[in-house]
Amino acid sequence: MNDGLWENSPGRLSIINIQVNRLHIAMTRPKLKIRDLTLRDGQQSLFATRMNQATIDTLLPYYEDANFHIMEVWGGAVPDSVMRYLDESPWERLRKFSKAMDSKSEHPKSLLSALSRGRNLFGYVPYPDSVLEGFYREAIANGLNVMRIFDALNDIDNVKQSIRLINQLGGIADGAVCYTVDPKPEEPQHEGGLFGKLKSVFSSKSQPDPIFTDEYFVDKARQMEALGAKIITLKDMAGLVNPSRAASIISALKREVKVPVDFHTHCTPGYGLASSLMAIINGVDILDTNIWWFGGGSAAPAIELIWMFCQRMGVEVEVNMEAVGRIREKLLDARKSLAQFDLNRDHMPRPFDPLKDKLPAEILALFDSAIEFAKAGDEASLLDSCHKIEDYFGFPKPNELVKTAEVPGGMYSNMVAQLRELKSEDLLDDAMRLIPMVRRDAGLIPLVTPTSQIVGNQAVLVALDRKNGRPDYTNKSNQFISLVKGEYGKTPVAIDPAFREKITGSPEEKPYDVSKYVKPENPVVEDLGNRKLASNDEEYLLLELLPAVAKGFLRRRREEEFKDEQAANTAAADTDIEVVEEEAPITGPVITAPMCGRIVAINVKPGQKVKKGDTVIVYEAMKMENDVESEKEGVVKRVLVNIDEQVANDAPLIEFED
């Protein structure tokens, strides 16, 4: 009977065929995994990594059902910034993420990832293998799953140990290739002002042959995969991957590597949304996004816009968008709490729920036209459609200054935040104008932490030199000297030996020598009950990674313990009353601060004789350490500053005897 029905009921056969076809489509429907950046790179790019733990704690319960493939929550600037600005423990932050996401279980709610700078780890200088292994071991023990590893110079020698260690310790090694661009060709200076000056920077040293070709990036990826990377990321920290390059590089990576390919970009110069769409069309496996209030601008695209594109292309986004909506509601308050660091606090995007809000037909048409333009390879029309979409929702317009200077959004926002704190905002335009020159002089390095910090800081120093009528590079950060010397690794373009000699005193390249690494002292703090400064292994790792910041952070922890102990054992005493004597006026010659900064080391004391060229003070500005050298011979009368003190431009540091 059934056989007869099958044979004699074409309508029934038609229905079955439709169902089979639908099942086939569902099984073959393209899928896109998401790495959520909101709580690490998103807040770092937009709000200078100032989100405190209390705010994060209010958000974490809403993440439990979001089903993000990966959540990036740690590494990058987090270990430094949470100690430096928030007086919080980076280890405690990681543990709380791990507990919420159940990341140490067989089936975590989301994999947790961190960003490592390879040999530079989470800091600003190269570290030996012992420090790398200690940090990776502790991070994985505290719940980290994925370590995204990159080197700011794309020097494979600087990432191979990290990839090996992460795999060996049970984590997932994600090898990131840093995207950058070749120098611009010489252009006539028909434009005045800042943009004309920026264009002219490249005229004297343009490279005749392209360096950063698709094959350059693919070759780096192949080498990382061969070393054991389980994911390959194209890391576009400055948002400079335009749609056509996204198409060519992502498609090449998909052909040449067997592991999943991830695309990470930013929206600062105006390419991010369009290039992400192009990456999806060309088969990217994982896309980095932020949730609405933390997306766009100098951050990665908003997942809500990506989801809209995917819905219209038949691509399944493997995320629970209802849960994302609940997070989005809470993120608005989080953003408002960060208003003092928010460059767009008066121009936030309009609210949008892609599951509930109906868009005008002309806006929906823009999504469809962008998809068609992307498939046709019409980059100009694609960008125009995406910019109109972003404009409708109120996201920031492309930053032409950042686009022209070719800097990462995080670098830009950090420079703004740092200069604002140092009360030197007037130097920003000059420093931005000088970034391309400093980058070229330093071997055409990509701009990503730590090189972005080193170049940004050095550009500020050159701007100060010019403002004060001194030759360029009169003042040099210690890290810039190390970079030019060769201690950070091989630069994409060889550094001019004459420039190296000017900066370091020798034309010879000198790589970082791990055999000379000296483990930092863990002193006994006598005035706080004879406690060790670092009380356990994880605290000592912080001391190894970021000694200047960790010393203050750990001392405050010991002070808290000491006060608790005193309160428990004795009645309150007046021992904390401090008699402040009036400072005697300065009468002798002084050494002053070359720029705003924080004192991290004092190398002299009253009565000591110093020679011209001796380093008397080490101060930190924009996270870079700088030596202050004596310009004369003399006897120290007074040291006018203290460790950890913030000083202004030209503040007196050392007074000499008359």
C-alpha positions in Angstrom: 0.0 0.0 0.0 2.8 2.4 0.9 4.6 1.5 -2.3 1.5 2.4 -4.3 1.2 5.7 -2.4 4.8 6.5 -3.2 4.3 5.7 -6.8 0.9 7.4 -7.3 1.3 10.6 -5.2 3.6 13.1 -6.9 2.5 15.8 -4.4 3.7 13.6 -1.5 7.0 13.0 -3.3 7.3 16.7 -3.8 6.9 17.4 -0.1 9.5 14.7 0.8 11.9 16.2 -1.7 11.5 19.6 -0.3 12.1 18.3 3.3 15.2 16.4 2.1 16.5 19.5 0.3 15.9 21.5 3.5 17.8 19.0 5.5 20.7 19.0 3.0 20.8 22.8 3.2 20.8 22.8 7.0 23.6 20.3 7.0 25.7 22.2 4.5 24.8 25.7 5.7 28.0 27.7 6.3 28.7 28.3 10.0 30.7 31.1 11.7 32.2 30.8 15.1 32.7 34.0 17.2 35.5 35.1 19.5 34.0 37.8 21.7 36.5 40.5 22.6 34.2 42.8 24.6 35.8 42.2 28.0 39.5 42.5 26.9 40.3 44.0 23.5 37.0 45.9 23.3 37.4 47.8 26.5 41.2 48.1 25.8 40.5 49.7 22.4 37.7 52.0 23.5 38.3 52.7 27.2 42.0 52.2 27.8 41.4 48.9 29.9 39.8 50.7 32.8 36.9 48.3 33.4 37.1 47.1 37.0 36.4 43.7 38.4 33.2 44.8 40.1 31.7 45.8 36.7 32.9 42.5 35.1 31.3 40.6 38.0 27.9 42.1 37.1 28.3 41.0 33.4 29.6 37.4 33.8 26.3 35.7 34.7 24.8 36.9 31.4 27.7 35.4 29.4 27.0 31.8 30.6 24.4 31.1 28.0 25.9 33.1 25.1 27.7 30.1 23.6 30.6 32.1 22.2 33.2 29.8 20.8 35.9 31.8 22.5 35.9 34.7 24.9 39.1 36.8 25.0 39.4 37.9 28.6 43.0 38.2 29.6 46.5 39.0 28.5 47.3 42.0 26.3 47.3 45.1 28.5 45.2 43.4 31.3 48.0 42.3 33.6 49.6 45.7 33.5 46.6 47.9 33.5 44.6 46.2 36.3 47.5 46.6 38.6 48.6 50.0 37.4 45.2 51.8 37.2 42.7 49.6 39.2 45.0 48.2 41.9 43.5 44.7 41.2 45.1 41.3 40.8 45.2 40.0 37.2 45.3 36.4 38.5 42.1 37.0 40.5 40.4 38.4 37.3 41.3 35.2 35.4 40.0 32.9 38.2 36.7 34.7 38.2 36.3 34.3 34.4 37.2 30.6 34.8 34.7 30.0 37.5 31.9 31.7 35.6 32.6 29.9 32.3 33.5 26.6 33.9 36.6 26.7 31.7 38.5 23.9 33.5 35.7 21.4 32.8 35.5 19.0 29.9 32.7 21.1 28.3 33.3 24.8 29.2 30.6 27.3 28.4 33.1 29.2 26.3 36.8 28.7 25.8 38.8 31.5 27.5 41.6 33.1 25.6 44.4 35.5 26.3 46.7 37.5 24.1 50.5 36.9 24.5 53.2 39.0 22.8 55.4 35.9 22.3 58.8 36.6 23.7 57.5 39.8 25.3 54.6 37.9 27.0 52.3 40.6 28.5 55.0 43.1 29.0 57.3 45.4 27.0 60.7 43.7 27.0 61.9 40.2 25.9 61.7 37.5 28.6 63.6 34.2 29.0 61.9 30.9 28.6 61.7 30.4 32.4 59.4 33.4 32.7 57.3 32.4 29.7 56.8 28.9 31.1 56.0 30.2 34.6 53.3 32.5 33.3 51.8 30.0 30.8 51.7 27.2 33.5 50.0 29.5 36.0 47.5 30.8 33.4 46.4 27.4 32.3 46.2 26.2 35.9 43.9 29.1 36.6 41.5 28.2 33.7 42.9 29.7 30.5 42.2 27.6 27.4 43.6 29.4 24.3 46.7 31.6 24.1 46.8 33.8 21.0 50.5 34.3 20.4 52.0 37.0 18.2 55.3 38.8 17.8 55.3 42.5 17.1 58.0 42.0 14.4 56.5 38.8 12.9 59.8 37.2 13.9 58.9 33.5 14.1 61.9 32.8 16.4 60.0 34.9 19.0 56.9 32.8 19.0 58.1 29.2 18.6 58.8 28.7 22.3 55.4 30.0 23.3 53.6 27.7 20.8 55.6 24.7 22.1 55.0 25.6 25.8 51.2 26.2 25.4 50.8 22.8 23.6 53.0 21.1 26.2 51.1 22.5 29.1 47.7 21.5 27.7 46.5 24.7 26.2 45.5 25.6 22.6 48.1 27.6 20.7 46.7 30.2 18.4 49.4 31.7 16.1 48.7 35.3 15.1 50.3 36.9 12.1 50.4 40.7 12.4 49.1 42.6 9.4 50.9 45.8 8.3 51.4 47.7 5.1 54.3 48.9 3.0 55.4 52.5 2.9 53.2 54.8 0.8 54.6 55.9 -2.5 55.9 59.4 -2.8 53.2 61.9 -3.4 53.4 65.6 -4.2 52.7 67.9 -1.3 49.6 69.6 -2.8 47.8 69.3 0.6 48.7 71.6 3.5 48.4 70.9 7.2 48.8 67.6 8.9 47.8 65.3 6.1 50.3 66.8 3.7 53.0 66.4 6.3 52.1 62.8 7.0 52.3 62.0 3.2 55.7 63.7 3.0 57.2 61.5 5.7 57.5 58.6 3.3 59.1 60.5 0.4 62.8 60.1 1.3 62.9 56.4 2.1 60.3 54.6 0.0 60.8 50.9 -0.6 61.0 50.0 -4.3 59.6 46.5 -3.9 56.6 45.5 -1.8 57.4 43.7 1.4 54.1 42.9 3.0 52.6 40.7 0.2 49.9 38.0 0.7 52.7 35.4 0.4 54.5 37.2 3.3 51.6 36.7 5.7 50.8 33.2 4.4 54.4 32.1 4.8 54.3 33.3 8.4 51.1 31.3 9.0 52.6 28.1 7.4 55.6 28.4 9.7 53.3 28.8 12.8 51.2 25.8 11.8 54.3 23.7 11.4 55.4 24.7 14.9 52.1 23.4 16.3 49.6 26.3 16.1 46.0 24.9 16.3 44.4 28.2 15.1 45.8 30.8 12.7 44.7 34.4 13.2 45.2 37.3 10.8 45.7 40.0 13.4 44.9 43.4 11.9 45.5 45.5 15.0 45.3 48.9 13.2 42.3 48.0 11.0 44.3 48.5 7.8 43.1 45.4 6.0 40.9 46.7 3.3 38.2 44.4 1.8 40.2 43.4 -1.2 43.2 42.3 1.0 40.8 40.6 3.4 39.5 38.5 0.5 42.9 37.7 -1.0 44.7 36.9 2.3 41.8 34.9 4.0 41.2 32.9 0.9 45.0 32.2 0.6 45.1 31.1 4.3 42.2 28.8 3.8 44.0 27.2 0.9 47.4 26.9 2.6 46.7 25.9 6.2 44.6 23.1 7.6 43.7 24.6 11.0 40.8 27.0 11.5 41.4 30.6 10.4 40.4 33.6 12.5 40.2 37.2 11.4 40.8 40.0 13.9 40.4 43.7 12.8 39.3 47.1 14.0 37.0 49.7 12.6 39.2 52.8 13.2 40.0 53.7 9.6 36.7 52.6 8.2 37.5 49.1 6.8 36.5 46.8 9.7 32.8 46.0 8.9 33.3 45.7 5.2 36.5 43.6 5.6 34.8 41.3 8.1 32.0 40.7 5.6 34.6 39.9 2.9 36.3 37.5 5.3 33.0 35.6 5.9 32.4 35.4 2.2 35.9 33.9 1.7 35.4 31.2 4.3 36.9 32.5 7.5 36.2 30.0 10.4 36.2 32.4 13.4 35.5 36.1 13.5 36.4 38.5 16.3 33.6 40.8 17.4 32.4 43.0 20.2 28.9 43.4 21.6 27.1 46.6 20.5 28.1 49.2 23.1 31.7 48.1 22.9 31.9 47.7 19.1 32.9 49.9 16.2 35.2 52.9 16.3 38.6 51.9 17.4 37.3 48.4 18.3 36.2 45.4 16.3 32.8 45.4 14.6 29.6 44.8 16.5 28.3 41.2 16.4 24.8 42.5 15.8 25.8 43.9 12.4 27.7 40.8 11.6 24.7 38.7 12.5 22.5 40.8 10.2 24.8 40.1 7.3 25.0 36.4 8.1 21.2 36.1 8.3 20.9 37.6 4.8 23.6 35.3 3.4 22.3 32.0 5.0 25.4 31.8 7.3 24.7 30.4 10.8 26.4 32.4 13.6 27.0 29.9 16.4 25.9 32.2 19.2 22.8 32.6 21.3 21.7 36.0 20.2 19.0 36.2 22.9 21.8 35.9 25.6 23.8 38.5 23.7 20.9 40.8 24.0 20.8 40.4 27.8 24.5 41.2 27.9 24.0 44.2 25.6 21.5 45.7 28.1 24.0 45.5 31.0 26.9 46.8 28.8 25.3 50.2 28.4 25.6 50.9 32.1 29.2 49.5 32.0 30.0 52.0 29.2 28.5 54.9 31.1 30.7 54.0 34.1 33.8 54.4 31.8 32.7 57.8 30.5 35.9 59.6 31.5 37.9 57.3 29.2 35.3 57.3 26.4 36.3 59.5 23.4 32.7 59.1 22.0 30.7 59.4 25.2 28.6 62.2 23.6 28.1 60.3 20.4 27.2 56.7 21.3 25.4 54.4 18.8 21.6 54.3 18.9 20.2 51.2 20.7 19.5 48.2 18.5 18.2 44.7 19.0 18.5 42.7 15.8 15.9 40.1 17.1 13.2 42.6 17.8 13.8 46.0 16.0 12.4 46.4 12.5 14.8 48.4 10.2 13.7 50.7 7.4 13.6 49.1 4.0 16.4 51.4 2.7 18.7 50.2 5.5 18.0 46.6 4.9 18.7 47.2 1.2 22.1 48.6 2.3 22.9 45.2 3.9 21.9 43.4 0.7 23.8 45.8 -1.6 26.9 45.5 0.6 26.8 41.7 0.2 26.4 42.0 -3.6 29.2 44.5 -3.9 31.5 42.3 -1.8 30.8 39.2 -4.0 31.4 41.4 -7.1 34.7 42.7 -5.7 33.4 46.3 -5.9 35.4 47.7 -2.9 34.4 51.4 -3.2 30.7 50.6 -3.3 31.0 48.0 -0.5 32.7 50.5 1.7 30.1 53.2 0.9 27.3 50.8 1.9 29.0 49.8 5.1 29.7 53.4 6.1 26.1 54.3 5.5 25.0 51.4 7.7 27.4 52.5 10.5 26.3 56.1 10.1 22.6 55.1 10.4 23.3 53.4 13.7 25.6 56.2 15.0 28.9 54.5 15.0 32.0 56.7 14.7 33.0 57.8 11.2 36.4 56.6 9.8 39.3 58.2 11.6 41.3 59.8 8.7 44.2 60.8 11.0 44.6 57.2 12.2 44.2 55.9 8.7 46.9 58.2 7.3 49.3 57.6 10.2 48.6 53.9 10.1 48.4 53.2 13.8 46.2 50.8 15.9 43.1 52.2 17.6 44.3 50.9 20.9 47.6 52.7 20.5 45.8 55.9 19.6 43.4 55.7 22.6 46.2 54.8 25.0 48.3 57.8 23.7 45.3 60.1 24.3 44.6 58.7 27.8 48.3 58.8 28.8 48.9 62.3 27.5 45.7 63.5 29.2 46.9 62.1 32.5 50.3 63.7 31.9 48.6 67.0 31.0 50.4 67.0 27.7 47.5 66.8 25.2 49.0 69.5 23.1 51.7 67.0 21.9 49.2 64.5 20.4 49.1 65.9 16.8 52.9 66.3 16.6 53.4 62.8 18.0 50.9 61.3 15.5 52.7 63.1 12.7 56.1 61.7 13.7 54.9 58.0 14.1 55.6 57.0 10.5 59.1 58.5 10.6 60.0 56.7 13.8 58.5 53.4 12.4 60.6 53.6 9.3 63.8 54.4 11.2 63.2 51.4 13.4 63.0 48.9 10.5 59.4 49.3 9.2 58.0 47.4 12.2 54.3 46.6 12.5 52.6 48.7 15.2 51.2 46.4 17.8 52.1 46.2 21.5 54.9 46.5 22.6 56.3 48.1 19.4 53.3 50.5 19.1 54.0 51.7 22.7 57.7 52.0 22.0 57.2 53.9 18.7 54.4 56.0 20.2 56.5 57.0 23.2 59.5 57.8 21.0 57.4 59.9 18.8 56.3 61.9 21.8 60.0 62.3 22.9 60.9 63.5 19.4 58.0 65.9 19.5 59.4 67.2 22.8 62.9 67.5 21.3 61.6 69.6 18.5 59.4 71.7 20.8 62.5 72.4 22.9 64.8 73.1 19.9 66.8 69.9 20.3 67.8 67.5 17.5 65.6 64.5 16.9 66.3 61.5 19.2 68.1 63.6 21.8 65.8 61.8 24.3 65.4 58.0 23.8 63.4 55.5 25.8 65.4 52.5 27.0 63.0 50.2 25.1 63.6 52.1 21.8 67.3 51.7 22.3 66.8 48.0 22.8 64.6 47.7 19.7 67.1 49.5 17.5 69.9 47.4 19.0 68.2 44.2 18.0 67.0 42.9 21.3 63.4 42.5 20.2 64.3 40.4 17.2 64.7 40.8 13.5 62.9 43.8 11.9 61.1 43.3 8.6 63.6 45.8 7.0 67.2 46.0 8.1 67.9 49.1 10.3 70.4 51.5 8.9 73.7 50.9 10.8 74.4 54.6 11.0 71.0 55.1 12.7 71.7 52.2 15.0 75.0 53.8 16.0 73.3 57.1 16.6 70.7 55.5 18.9 72.8 52.8 20.6 76.4 53.9 20.2 77.2 50.9 18.0 76.3 50.0 14.4 76.3 46.3 15.2 73.1 44.4 15.8 73.0 42.8 19.2 70.2 40.2 19.9 68.6 39.7 23.3 70.8 37.5 25.4 68.7 35.3 27.7 71.9 34.1 29.5 72.2 37.6 31.0 68.7 37.7 32.5 68.8 38.4 36.2 65.8 37.3 38.3 64.4 40.3 40.2 65.0 40.4 43.9 62.0 39.6 46.2 63.0 41.9 49.1 61.9 41.7 52.7 59.8 44.8 53.5 61.2 45.6 56.9 58.8 48.4 57.7 55.8 46.2 57.1 56.5 43.4 59.5 59.5 41.8 57.6 57.2 40.4 54.9 58.5 39.3 51.5 57.3 41.7 48.8 55.9 38.8 46.7 54.1 36.3 49.0 53.7 33.4 46.5 54.7 32.2 43.1 52.0 34.0 41.1 52.9 37.3 42.8 56.6 36.8 42.0 55.7 36.2 38.4 54.1 39.6 38.3 57.4 41.0 39.8 59.3 39.3 36.9 56.9 40.5 34.2 56.3 44.1 35.2 58.7 45.0 38.1 58.0 48.8 38.1 54.2 48.3 38.4 54.2 45.2 40.5 56.4 46.7 43.2 53.8 49.3 44.1 50.9 46.8 43.7 52.5 44.2 45.9 53.6 46.7 48.5 50.0 47.8 48.9 49.0 44.2 49.5 51.6 43.9 52.2 50.4 47.2 53.7 46.9 45.8 53.9 48.1 42.7 55.6 50.3 44.6 58.0 47.4 46.9 59.0 45.1 44.0 59.5 47.7 42.3 61.7 48.2 45.5 63.8 44.4 45.9 64.2 44.1 42.4 65.4 47.0 42.5 67.9 47.0 46.0 69.3 44.8 49.0 69.9 45.0 51.8 67.4 48.2 53.9 67.9 49.3 57.2 66.6 52.4 55.8 65.0 51.1 56.7 61.5 51.1 60.5 62.2 53.8 62.0 60.0 55.4 65.4 60.7 55.9 67.2 57.5 58.8 69.7 57.5 58.8 72.7 55.2 61.0 72.2 52.2 64.0 74.4 51.9 64.1 76.5 48.7 66.2 75.2 45.9 69.4 77.3 45.5 71.8 75.0 43.6 71.8 73.7 40.0 69.1 71.1 39.2 68.3 68.2 36.8 64.8 68.4 35.5 62.4 65.9 34.1 62.5 65.8 30.2 58.8 65.0 30.2 55.9 64.0 32.4 56.3 60.6 34.1 56.4 58.4 37.1 59.7 57.8 39.1 60.7 54.2 39.1 64.3 54.3 40.3 66.6 56.7 42.0 70.3 55.9 41.5 71.9 58.6 43.6 71.8 59.9 47.2 72.8 63.1 48.9 76.6 63.6 49.1 77.3 61.3 46.2 79.5 62.6 43.4 78.2 62.0 39.9 79.9 62.4 36.5 78.5 63.8 33.3 76.5 61.0 31.6 75.7 59.1 34.8 72.1 57.8 35.0 70.6 59.5 38.1 66.9 58.8 37.7 64.8 56.3 35.8 61.2 57.4 35.1 58.3 55.9 33.3 56.2 57.7 30.7 53.5 55.9 28.6 54.6 52.6 30.0 58.2 53.1 28.7 61.2 53.5 31.0 63.6 56.4 30.3 67.0 57.3 31.8 67.7 60.8 33.0 71.4 61.4 32.7 73.4 64.1 34.5 74.5 66.9 32.1 77.3 67.9 34.5 79.7 66.7 37.1 78.8 67.5 40.7 77.8 66.5 44.2 74.2 65.7 45.0 72.7 68.0 47.5 69.1 66.7 47.5 66.9 64.2 45.7 63.7 66.1 45.2 61.4 63.2 44.2 60.4 59.9 45.6 59.8 56.4 44.1 56.3 56.2 42.5 55.9 59.9 42.4 54.3 61.5 39.3 56.3 64.4 37.9 55.5 67.1 35.4 57.5 68.4 32.4 60.6 70.2 33.7 59.9 69.3 37.3 63.2 69.5 39.4 64.5 66.0 40.2 68.0 66.4 41.6 69.7 69.4 43.3 73.5 69.8 43.2 75.7 71.6 45.7 76.5 75.1 44.6 
